[in-house]
Amino acid sequence: MPDEGIGERHLGLLRAIDEVAHRDADGLATMYQAAEKVGLNPVCKQADRQEFVRLARDLTQADYVDVQGVTYLGLRASYSVTEEGHRLLQGES
């Protein structure tokens, strides 16, 4: 059962990060790749960028996502799903 603060939008982003990371040799998803999968445009829309950063922060705090390479505003960050995040996704199936 996910944390009470983790909603459907969070789960969508978690799934997107997992899907993108599975196709990456290093097992990472960039902000741009994952955001695009959930219909956000963090490059051109500040509101989308803020939403992504908020969702990713919540997922990180819940220990569902690890963040690597964070830069200014999280724009160049890469993300991977933790073991706990994988358990959550498997529990959804």
Buried (B, 14 or more C-beta within 10 A) or exposed (E): EBBEEBEEBBBBBBBBBBBBBEEEEEEBBBBBBBBBBBEBEBEEEEEBBBBBBEBBEBBBEBEBBBBEEBEEBBBEBBBBBBEEBEEBBEEEE
